[in-house]
Amino acid sequence: MREKFKFISILFIAIMAIIFITGCNSESGSGTADDTGTDSGTETESENTDDGGVSIGIVLPTKDEPRWVQDEARFKAALEDSEYTTEILFSQGSSAKEKENVETLISQGIDVLIIAPHDGAAAGASVEAAKEEGITVISYDRLVTDTDAVDYYVTFDSVAVGGEAQGQYLVDNAEGSNVPLYLYTGASSDNNAFLFFEGAWNVLQPKIADGTFVIANSSEAEALKDKAELTRDEMGKILGQVTTNWDPNEAKNKAQTNLTAAGEDLKGNVAILAPNDGTARAIADVFATDGGELQTMLSQGKMLKSLLFNILLMENNR
């Protein structure tokens, strides 16, 4: 990959706030270019948009997952009484629709594009088009890959805060040995799905190797159970068997197929690794019909608006 972006973890919120508070006034008169090639010349508020604020375009991947609808509501609430104007569009799981959304926002003259891509690689051309128009590009939660047009990547540490925390929950709640472990992941088109799985594997693999867990639904993972570090290609093979594509309905169907195919030794008290809240609930509902005790790890919520707003403030005051 050839990304040249500022990777920003949620842990840096306080640092970013300090930089903003102490640096904005001194930098607002600068006429130099920043290290991403974006023009950062002197700019008054009235030059940003017709109404004196910054125009923000936000592209979210789908309305079919509650977390993105919640993000929409939170963005709206947080920006309601601010100087920022915003347009929020949904791509509904379609890269073509996502491209159309970005083009629409570019035509509206936005200053900042915030995008959580449906497909990280496919979104590259769209953000490059935005960058060519001088728009600041923020990749939100999911990384836009195979491009150097991303100015900021705003995310949690998906390996540690995501996957490792999920895996540790299952380890901490495991009782005895040979606990059936059902693995489920997000979409293979989403870089986060690989990061989450990498983190979970870091914690779960030693407990798979020592017999605490028995992999129940992936022959690829079973073949690699003694390998502590997986390549991306190896993870991709596992994801190919256990992906939910972040879709609760697909997760439900996959769980039903897995449970139907499972022998009695892989039923009852089981552990389930699920990629997000919506899919975890769908999977848990299926396994609950079997009457056993479930240890299901639901993913952490990922609302990063505090950091985003610090970035937007800095963009407004450059």
C-alpha positions in Angstrom: 0.0 0.0 0.0 1.1 3.6 -0.6 -0.8 5.6 1.9 0.7 8.8 3.3 -1.7 9.8 5.9 -1.7 11.1 9.4 -2.8 8.0 11.5 -4.6 9.3 14.6 -5.6 7.1 17.4 -8.4 7.9 19.8 -5.7 8.0 22.5 -4.4 11.2 21.0 -7.6 13.2 21.5 -6.2 15.1 24.5 -3.0 15.9 22.5 -4.9 17.1 19.5 -7.0 19.4 21.7 -3.8 20.9 23.2 -2.3 21.4 19.8 -5.5 23.1 18.7 -5.7 25.4 21.7 -2.1 26.4 21.7 -1.4 26.4 18.0 -4.4 27.6 16.1 -3.8 31.3 16.7 -0.2 31.2 15.7 -0.9 29.1 12.6 -3.9 31.0 11.3 -1.7 33.5 9.5 0.6 31.0 7.9 0.8 30.9 4.1 2.8 27.7 3.7 1.7 24.3 2.5 1.3 21.4 5.0 3.1 18.0 4.6 0.2 16.5 2.7 0.3 19.0 -0.1 -3.0 20.8 0.9 -2.9 24.6 0.5 -3.0 26.1 4.0 -2.8 29.7 3.2 -4.5 32.4 5.3 -8.3 32.0 5.2 -11.0 33.8 6.9 -14.2 32.2 8.1 -16.2 34.0 5.4 -14.0 32.5 2.7 -14.8 28.9 3.7 -18.5 28.9 2.8 -21.1 31.5 1.9 -22.5 31.5 5.4 -19.1 31.8 7.1 -18.6 28.2 8.2 -17.0 25.1 7.0 -19.0 22.8 4.7 -18.7 19.1 5.7 -19.8 16.2 3.6 -20.2 12.8 5.4 -20.5 9.5 3.6 -21.5 6.5 5.7 -21.7 2.9 4.4 -25.3 1.9 5.1 -28.5 2.7 7.0 -29.1 -1.0 7.6 -26.7 -1.2 10.6 -27.9 0.6 13.7 -24.4 2.0 14.5 -24.3 4.1 11.3 -27.8 5.5 11.9 -26.6 6.3 15.4 -23.6 8.1 14.0 -25.8 10.1 11.7 -27.9 11.3 14.6 -24.8 12.1 16.7 -23.2 14.0 13.9 -26.4 16.0 13.4 -26.8 16.7 17.1 -23.2 17.8 17.6 -23.1 20.1 14.5 -26.6 21.5 14.9 -25.6 24.7 16.7 -22.1 25.0 15.3 -20.6 27.0 12.4 -20.3 23.8 10.4 -22.8 23.0 7.7 -23.2 19.3 6.8 -24.7 16.9 4.4 -24.8 13.2 5.3 -25.3 10.5 2.6 -25.5 6.7 2.8 -24.0 4.4 0.3 -26.2 1.4 1.2 -23.5 -1.2 0.7 -22.8 -0.1 -2.9 -19.4 1.2 -4.1 -21.2 2.8 -7.1 -23.5 4.7 -4.8 -20.6 5.7 -2.6 -18.8 7.1 -5.7 -22.0 9.0 -6.7 -22.3 10.4 -3.1 -18.8 11.7 -3.1 -19.3 13.3 -6.5 -22.5 15.0 -5.3 -20.7 16.4 -2.3 -17.8 17.6 -4.4 -20.3 19.4 -6.7 -21.8 21.1 -3.6 -18.4 22.7 -2.8 -17.6 21.0 0.5 -14.4 21.8 2.4 -14.1 18.5 4.3 -15.0 15.0 3.3 -15.5 12.4 6.1 -16.0 8.9 4.7 -16.5 5.5 6.2 -16.0 3.4 3.1 -18.1 0.5 2.1 -15.1 -1.0 0.3 -11.8 0.6 1.3 -10.0 -0.1 -2.0 -12.9 0.9 -4.2 -13.2 4.3 -2.4 -9.7 5.3 -3.4 -10.7 6.9 -6.7 -13.4 8.9 -5.1 -11.2 10.4 -2.4 -8.6 11.2 -5.0 -11.2 13.2 -6.9 -12.0 15.1 -3.7 -8.4 15.7 -3.0 -7.9 17.2 -6.4 -10.5 19.7 -5.6 -8.6 20.8 -2.5 -11.0 19.0 -0.1 -9.6 17.7 3.2 -10.2 13.9 3.4 -10.9 12.2 6.7 -11.2 8.4 6.6 -13.5 7.6 9.4 -13.4 4.3 11.3 -12.7 2.3 8.2 -9.5 3.0 6.2 -9.6 4.0 2.5 -6.7 2.0 1.1 -4.4 2.1 -1.9 -4.3 5.8 -2.1 -2.3 8.7 -0.7 -5.3 11.1 -0.8 -6.3 10.6 2.8 -5.3 13.4 5.1 -6.4 11.9 8.4 -7.4 8.4 9.5 -9.6 8.5 12.6 -10.0 5.2 14.4 -9.5 3.2 17.5 -6.6 0.8 17.7 -8.6 -1.9 16.1 -6.1 -4.6 17.0 -5.9 -3.9 20.7 -9.2 -2.1 21.6 -11.2 -4.2 19.1 -10.0 -7.7 18.5 -7.7 -8.3 21.5 -10.4 -7.0 23.9 -13.0 -9.3 22.3 -10.7 -12.3 22.5 -9.7 -11.6 26.1 -13.4 -11.6 27.1 -13.9 -15.1 25.7 -10.7 -16.3 27.4 -11.7 -14.8 30.7 -15.1 -16.5 30.6 -14.0 -19.9 29.3 -14.7 -22.8 31.6 -12.9 -26.1 31.3 -11.5 -27.3 28.0 -12.6 -28.1 24.4 -15.1 -25.2 24.4 -16.5 -25.0 20.9 -15.4 -21.6 19.4 -17.4 -20.1 16.6 -15.5 -17.4 14.6 -17.3 -14.7 12.7 -15.8 -11.6 11.1 -16.8 -8.4 9.2 -16.4 -7.9 5.4 -13.2 -8.9 3.7 -13.5 -5.6 1.8 -13.0 -3.7 5.1 -9.5 -3.4 6.5 -11.0 -3.2 10.0 -12.2 -6.8 9.7 -8.6 -8.0 9.3 -7.4 -5.9 12.2 -10.2 -7.1 14.5 -9.5 -10.7 13.6 -5.7 -10.2 14.0 -6.3 -8.9 17.5 -8.6 -11.7 18.5 -6.3 -14.3 17.1 -3.4 -12.9 19.1 -5.3 -13.7 22.3 -7.3 -16.8 21.3 -4.6 -18.7 19.4 -2.6 -19.8 22.5 -5.9 -21.0 24.1 -6.8 -22.9 20.9 -3.4 -24.5 20.8 -3.6 -25.6 24.5 -7.1 -27.1 24.0 -9.1 -24.6 25.9 -11.1 -23.9 22.7 -11.9 -26.0 19.7 -12.6 -24.2 16.4 -16.0 -25.2 15.3 -16.7 -23.5 12.0 -13.6 -22.9 10.0 -11.3 -25.5 8.5 -8.9 -22.8 7.4 -8.6 -21.6 11.0 -8.3 -25.2 12.3 -5.4 -25.8 9.8 -3.6 -22.7 11.2 -4.4 -23.2 14.9 -0.7 -23.7 15.9 0.5 -20.5 14.1 0.7 -17.5 16.3 1.0 -14.9 13.6 -1.0 -15.1 10.4 -0.3 -13.4 7.1 -3.0 -11.3 5.5 -3.5 -14.0 2.9 -4.0 -16.6 5.7 -6.5 -14.3 7.5 -8.2 -13.7 4.2 -8.8 -17.5 3.8 -10.4 -17.6 7.2 -12.5 -14.5 6.6 -13.7 -16.1 3.4 -15.3 -18.9 5.4 -16.7 -16.9 8.4 -17.5 -13.4 7.0 -20.8 -11.8 7.8 -20.2 -8.8 5.6 -21.4 -6.8 8.6 -24.9 -7.9 7.7 -27.1 -9.3 10.6 -29.2 -11.4 8.1 -26.1 -12.9 6.6 -24.8 -13.6 10.1 -28.0 -15.3 11.1 -28.0 -17.5 8.0 -24.3 -18.4 8.5 -24.9 -19.2 12.1 -27.9 -21.4 11.2 -25.8 -23.3 8.7 -23.0 -23.8 11.2 -25.3 -25.0 13.9 -27.1 -27.4 11.6 -23.8 -28.9 10.5 -22.3 -29.1 14.0 -22.0 -32.4 15.8 -23.3 -32.7 19.4 -19.8 -32.2 20.7 -19.8 -28.7 19.1 -23.1 -27.6 20.6 -24.3 -26.7 24.1 -21.9 -24.3 26.0 -20.1 -22.4 23.2 -18.0 -19.3 22.7 -18.7 -16.9 19.8 -16.5 -14.2 18.4 -18.7 -11.8 16.5 -17.6 -8.6 14.6 -20.2 -6.0 15.8 -23.3 -5.6 17.9 -25.8 -6.3 15.2 -24.3 -9.5 13.9 -23.5 -10.7 17.5 -27.2 -10.4 18.4 -28.3 -12.2 15.3 -25.8 -15.0 15.9 -26.6 -15.3 19.6 -30.3 -15.6 18.8 -29.6 -18.6 16.6 -27.5 -20.4 19.1 -29.9 -19.6 21.9 -32.4 -21.9 20.3 -30.0 -24.8 21.0 -30.4 -24.2 24.7 -26.8 -24.0 25.7 -24.9 -21.3 27.5 -23.3 -18.6 25.3 -20.2 -16.5 25.8 -20.7 -14.0 23.0 -18.4 -11.0 22.6 -20.2 -8.0 21.1 -17.9 -5.4 19.6 -17.2 -2.0 21.2 -19.1 1.0 20.0 -16.9 3.2 17.8 -17.9 6.8 18.0 -15.0 9.1 17.3 -16.7 12.5 16.9 -14.6 14.2 19.6 -11.4 13.7 17.6 -13.1 14.5 14.4 -14.2 17.9 15.7 -10.7 18.7 16.9 -9.5 18.1 13.3 -12.3 20.2 11.9 -11.5 23.0 14.2 -7.9 22.9 13.1 -8.9 22.8 9.4 -11.2 25.9 10.0 -8.3 27.8 11.6 -5.4 27.0 9.3 
